[in-house]
């Protein structure tokens, strides 16, 4: 492709699939007033589970959530929380139709409750791991056994769904293999990306406490007018470096200097503000860039990379120096193959790519989009010296692809059908007050059924995401996949750019109560979450 701004291909497509011609079909109110909702442990949920293809095989494991000191390489050894003393946790792998039986043992300190959400799996509702909506939180010192059939192949992962525990070390890959796999390749490499703060500069709870104060508490600044970017949420602080020490006139708690809040991080690919949080490290497979994970292979071999973004506030631009990537799947579902130089992956998204290895040592770079930092792993197939930790292969600025430009493979594309109901999902809030919400209402964890987005089993549902904010949001729907537009890929997490619309379609085939939320851990915890609930 000609270099006529190859990146513009991305900008033209990101977050606008199906945005045109928003039809005036019946629009759900989202209030759910007076509706009886399907119970997460009710008969409708059991009936749906009984319909799933079942091999009769079981994969059993115990996951112990406990404090741990982990080795991230390069002498970085933070204290965090992890599954069985390691981050990422041990990969879980099973085949389509197998039943996963996973006992969670909560050994976290200070009476901390936890849970496990099986991200991307269309499973039975009472095993989704979202307290208090689908289960009671697992108390410290107690156990809970998750048991469900995994009937869709793909690349998934699991993590807690309480507070901002996602930004600790409690996560691991979950791979559901397809016995009828048609892809031809020689090996697999799971590549798990993460932004890391815990035990280095502070804890996620300290990060959230600072963010929740918003930007309105900064002394010495006129907050009444627009920001330098012209937005009212100050998403772009004019490129100012906000990471230095406080000015003499600023108080320690209300000064310009923020310990965790990231200022001036911008990305054209993300439509402006790139993120909220300063991370000291970006990890690939639990290793810092200065001491990277190494995949060893042979030249000419074809490898399937399963790339997972388990981060909490960072989108990654991913490229393998000296190679092109062939995208085959996103969020577990096959797409029409697309050859690219790099891809942009938001929090919660997963991409499978094929690559034919060259001869030498090559950097796999996960550029923290807009944050001037990166994660790094190496592919070694021959002799050669390792590149610097800050290496920037040219592929990062080549042909970049995101989901809205992909097309679903023929066998997984939704059958053409008119939407029975349309719900507008308006994303609201700003950095000033840090009041992120859906349809202007922050989610109430004490009353998860307060303002449901009500749908009915057997119906085709259209969700019109309308991003009213100055920041991008990766929107994740539990228990389902949705299709971007009429022929886009099947996804469970999609990037919605600021001031843009994205229309998606889903078949309501998995009864229960399901969270729809921003997978920025801090936006979700602040309130950008809603309950997509089936009418009983």
Beta strands, then each sheet from edge to edge (+ up, - down):
strand 1: 27-28
strand 2: 58-69
strand 3: 79-83
strand 4: 92-95
strand 5: 98-107
strand 6: 117-119
strand 7: 143-150
strand 8: 154-159
strand 9: 171-177
strand 10: 187-196
strand 11: 266-267
strand 12: 272-273
strand 13: 281-284
strand 14: 293-296
strand 15: 302-309
strand 16: 316-320
strand 17: 325-330
strand 18: 333-340
strand 19: 342-345
strand 20: 350-356
strand 21: 361-368
strand 22: 373-380
strand 23: 400-401
strand 24: 421-428
strand 25: 437-438
strand 26: 453-455
strand 27: 460-467
strand 28: 473-477
strand 29: 482-484
strand 30: 490-491
strand 31: 493-496
strand 32: 501-507
strand 33: 513-518
strand 34: 529-534
sheet 1: 1+ 24+ 25-
sheet 2: 1+ 24+ 27+ 32- 29+ 30-
sheet 3: 3+ 2- 5- 7+
sheet 4: 4+ 9+ 8- 6+
sheet 5: 13+ 10- 15- 20+ 17- 18+
sheet 6: 11+ 12-
sheet 7: 14+ 22+ 21- 16+ 19- 23-
sheet 8: 26+ 34+ 33- 28+ 31-
end
